[in-house]
Amino acid sequence: MRLAKYLAHSGVASRRAAARLIAEGRVSVDGATVTDPARDVDETRAVAVDGERVSPEPPVVYVLNKPAGVVSTARDTHVRPTVTGLVSSDRRLYPVGRLDAETTGLILLTNDGELANRLTHPRYGVPKTYRAVVAPRAEEAALEALRHGVHLDDGPTAPARVSRGPGRTVEITIAEGRKRQVRRMFEAVGHRVVSLERVAFGPLELGSLRAGESRRVDGPELDRLRRAAG
């Protein structure tokens, strides 16, 4: 197994993030620093990250209802609360993608780097649905523009699925994952996002999960998630 994949299966990080750790010289094999992510390793090798031994572990996935003010990282240099701190697990978890601190709702945490990569990679197009309250109330012309895709400073977006909810609420589904993308899409059509909540990720829905609560994804539900990720 290639070293980057080995680290991903060990719950260290996604495969892409693991490759960066290797390039930074933070990974050793049998006591020697390795900078090639394609290096072949197996469980007989002593693989360590920052001096700490790691090995593959059974994959797990959790759904968390992220509250506002919590950051979507495994650790934070500013000592802010993190999503991993809200999930009780003996596994080394990390978030699948990110929600900005102000955005609430469904975020996945896992130690399965390959699954995390597929769920967030644009090639697999796993949809994510958000419920936004915008100001002023969105008119049909703005919603139609979102349905066709809008131009952002980092390029045009793919067409979104958009439907109007009660009052100033709009539900939007995208298959991309750029930084603060939904907020920027609404800004591009003249609307400010007052509040934003992710309510679905692929086949998984937030449902009745309360803010700060989490649950493990198992059985048929996990199978559906893996199928969605190709």
C-alpha positions as CSV (number, residue, x, y, z in Angstrom):
1,M,0.0,0.0,0.0
2,R,1.3,3.5,-0.8
3,L,2.3,5.6,2.2
4,A,-0.3,8.3,1.6
5,K,-3.1,5.7,1.4
6,Y,-1.7,4.0,4.5
7,L,-1.9,7.2,6.5
8,A,-5.4,7.8,5.2
9,H,-6.5,4.4,6.4
10,S,-4.9,5.1,9.7
11,G,-7.2,8.0,10.3
12,V,-4.4,10.6,10.1
13,A,-5.9,12.7,7.3
14,S,-7.4,12.4,3.9
15,R,-5.0,11.1,1.2
16,R,-4.3,14.6,-0.2
17,A,-3.6,16.0,3.3
18,A,-1.4,12.9,4.1
19,A,0.6,13.6,0.9
20,R,1.3,17.1,2.3
21,L,2.4,15.7,5.6
22,I,4.8,13.5,3.8
23,A,6.2,16.3,1.7
24,E,6.7,18.4,4.8
25,G,9.0,15.7,6.2
26,R,6.7,14.8,9.1
27,V,6.4,11.1,8.3
28,S,8.9,8.4,9.0
29,V,9.1,4.7,8.1
30,D,11.3,2.5,10.3
31,G,12.8,5.6,11.8
32,A,13.8,7.2,8.6
33,T,12.0,10.3,7.2
34,V,10.2,9.6,3.9
35,T,9.1,12.3,1.5
36,D,7.7,10.1,-1.3
37,P,3.9,9.5,-0.9
38,A,4.1,6.6,-3.3
39,R,6.5,4.6,-1.0
40,D,5.1,1.1,-0.5
41,V,4.5,0.1,3.2
42,D,2.6,-2.5,5.1
43,E,1.7,-3.2,8.7
44,T,5.1,-4.7,9.3
45,R,6.7,-1.2,8.9
46,A,6.9,1.3,11.8
47,V,5.1,4.3,10.3
48,A,5.0,7.4,12.4
49,V,3.7,11.0,12.1
50,D,5.5,13.6,14.1
51,G,7.1,10.8,16.0
52,E,3.8,9.0,16.9
53,R,3.3,5.5,15.6
54,V,0.2,5.0,13.4
55,S,-1.5,2.0,11.9
56,P,-4.7,1.2,10.0
57,E,-7.9,1.1,12.1
58,P,-11.5,0.1,11.4
59,P,-13.3,2.9,9.5
60,V,-16.1,4.8,11.2
61,V,-18.3,7.7,10.1
62,Y,-20.3,10.1,12.3
63,V,-22.9,12.7,11.6
64,L,-22.7,15.9,13.7
65,N,-25.1,18.8,13.9
66,K,-22.5,21.6,14.1
67,P,-23.4,24.6,16.3
68,A,-22.4,28.1,15.3
69,G,-19.0,29.2,16.6
70,V,-17.5,25.7,16.3
71,V,-14.7,25.3,13.7
72,S,-14.5,22.4,11.3
73,T,-11.0,21.3,12.1
74,A,-9.4,18.6,14.2
75,R,-7.5,21.2,16.3
76,D,-7.4,25.0,16.4
77,T,-4.4,27.2,17.2
78,H,-6.8,29.8,18.6
79,V,-8.3,27.3,21.1
80,R,-11.7,27.6,19.6
81,P,-14.1,24.6,20.0
82,T,-13.8,22.1,17.2
83,V,-16.1,19.6,15.6
84,T,-13.9,16.7,16.7
85,G,-14.3,17.8,20.3
86,L,-18.1,17.3,20.1
87,V,-17.9,13.6,19.0
88,S,-17.2,10.9,21.6
89,S,-15.0,8.3,19.9
90,D,-11.7,6.5,20.5
91,R,-10.8,6.9,16.9
92,R,-8.7,9.7,15.4
93,L,-11.5,11.6,13.5
94,Y,-11.3,14.5,11.1
95,P,-14.1,16.4,9.3
96,V,-15.2,15.7,5.7
97,G,-14.8,19.1,4.1
98,R,-15.6,22.2,6.1
99,L,-18.4,24.5,7.3
100,D,-17.4,28.0,8.2
101,A,-17.7,28.9,11.9
102,E,-21.0,30.7,11.4
103,T,-22.7,28.0,9.4
104,T,-24.5,25.3,11.3
105,G,-25.8,21.8,10.5
106,L,-24.7,18.5,9.1
107,I,-21.0,17.7,8.9
108,L,-19.4,14.3,8.6
109,L,-16.4,13.1,10.6
110,T,-14.5,9.9,9.8
111,N,-11.2,8.2,10.0
112,D,-11.6,6.8,6.4
113,G,-9.4,9.0,4.3
114,E,-10.4,7.4,1.0
115,L,-14.1,7.9,1.7
116,A,-13.5,11.5,2.8
117,N,-11.6,12.2,-0.4
118,R,-14.4,10.8,-2.6
119,L,-17.1,12.7,-0.7
120,T,-15.4,16.0,-1.2
121,H,-13.8,15.6,-4.7
122,P,-15.7,17.5,-7.4
123,R,-15.3,14.6,-9.8
124,Y,-17.8,12.5,-7.7
125,G,-20.4,15.3,-7.5
126,V,-21.8,14.3,-4.1
127,P,-24.7,16.9,-3.5
128,K,-24.9,19.0,-0.3
129,T,-28.1,20.8,0.6
130,Y,-28.3,24.0,2.6
131,R,-31.2,26.1,4.0
132,A,-30.4,29.8,3.8
133,V,-32.2,32.8,5.2
134,V,-31.4,35.7,3.0
135,A,-31.9,39.5,2.9
136,P,-33.7,40.9,1.1
137,R,-36.3,38.2,0.1
138,A,-35.0,36.4,-3.0
139,E,-37.0,37.1,-6.2
140,E,-37.5,34.5,-8.9
141,A,-34.9,36.1,-11.1
142,A,-32.2,35.6,-8.5
143,L,-33.2,32.0,-8.0
144,E,-33.1,31.4,-11.7
145,A,-29.6,32.8,-11.9
146,L,-28.4,30.4,-9.3
147,R,-30.1,27.5,-11.2
148,H,-28.0,28.4,-14.2
149,G,-24.7,29.0,-12.3
150,V,-23.2,32.3,-11.4
151,H,-19.7,33.8,-11.8
152,L,-17.5,34.1,-8.7
153,D,-14.0,35.4,-8.3
154,D,-12.6,31.9,-8.6
155,G,-14.7,31.0,-11.6
156,P,-18.2,30.1,-12.6
157,T,-20.3,27.7,-10.5
158,A,-22.1,24.7,-11.7
159,P,-25.9,25.0,-11.9
160,A,-27.6,24.6,-8.4
161,R,-30.9,23.1,-7.5
162,V,-32.9,25.9,-5.8
163,S,-36.3,26.1,-4.2
164,R,-38.1,28.8,-2.2
165,G,-39.1,28.1,1.4
166,P,-41.3,30.1,3.7
167,G,-40.5,33.8,4.2
168,R,-36.9,34.6,3.2
169,T,-35.8,31.0,3.3
170,V,-34.2,29.4,0.2
171,E,-33.0,25.8,-0.1
172,I,-30.0,25.2,-2.4
173,T,-28.2,22.1,-3.4
174,I,-24.7,22.2,-4.9
175,A,-22.1,19.5,-5.7
176,E,-19.1,21.7,-5.3
177,G,-17.3,22.7,-2.1
178,R,-15.4,26.0,-2.5
179,K,-14.7,28.2,0.4
180,R,-17.9,30.0,1.6
181,Q,-19.4,29.1,-1.7
182,V,-23.1,29.3,-0.9
183,R,-22.7,32.7,0.8
184,R,-20.8,34.0,-2.2
185,M,-23.3,32.6,-4.6
186,F,-26.1,34.6,-2.9
187,E,-24.0,37.7,-2.8
188,A,-23.4,37.4,-6.5
189,V,-27.2,37.7,-7.1
190,G,-27.6,40.6,-4.6
191,H,-28.5,38.8,-1.4
192,R,-26.9,38.6,2.0
193,V,-27.0,35.3,3.9
194,V,-28.4,36.0,7.4
195,S,-28.2,32.3,8.5
196,L,-27.0,29.1,6.8
197,E,-27.6,25.5,7.8
198,R,-26.5,22.4,5.9
199,V,-29.4,19.9,6.1
200,A,-28.2,17.1,3.9
201,F,-24.9,15.6,2.6
202,G,-25.5,13.0,-0.1
203,P,-28.1,10.5,1.1
204,L,-27.7,11.6,4.8
205,E,-30.1,14.1,6.3
206,L,-29.8,16.2,9.5
207,G,-33.2,15.1,10.6
208,S,-34.0,15.7,14.3
209,L,-30.4,15.7,15.5
210,R,-30.0,18.6,17.9
211,A,-27.2,21.2,17.8
212,G,-24.0,19.6,19.2
213,E,-25.4,16.1,19.0
214,S,-23.8,13.3,16.9
215,R,-24.6,9.8,15.8
216,R,-22.7,7.0,14.2
217,V,-23.5,6.0,10.6
218,D,-23.9,2.3,10.2
219,G,-25.6,-0.4,8.1
220,P,-27.7,0.4,5.1
221,E,-27.2,4.1,5.7
222,L,-23.4,3.8,5.5
223,D,-23.8,1.6,2.3
224,R,-25.9,4.4,0.7
225,L,-23.2,6.9,1.6
226,R,-20.4,4.8,0.1
227,R,-22.5,4.3,-3.1
228,A,-23.0,8.0,-3.4
229,A,-19.2,8.4,-3.2
230,G,-18.7,6.0,-6.1
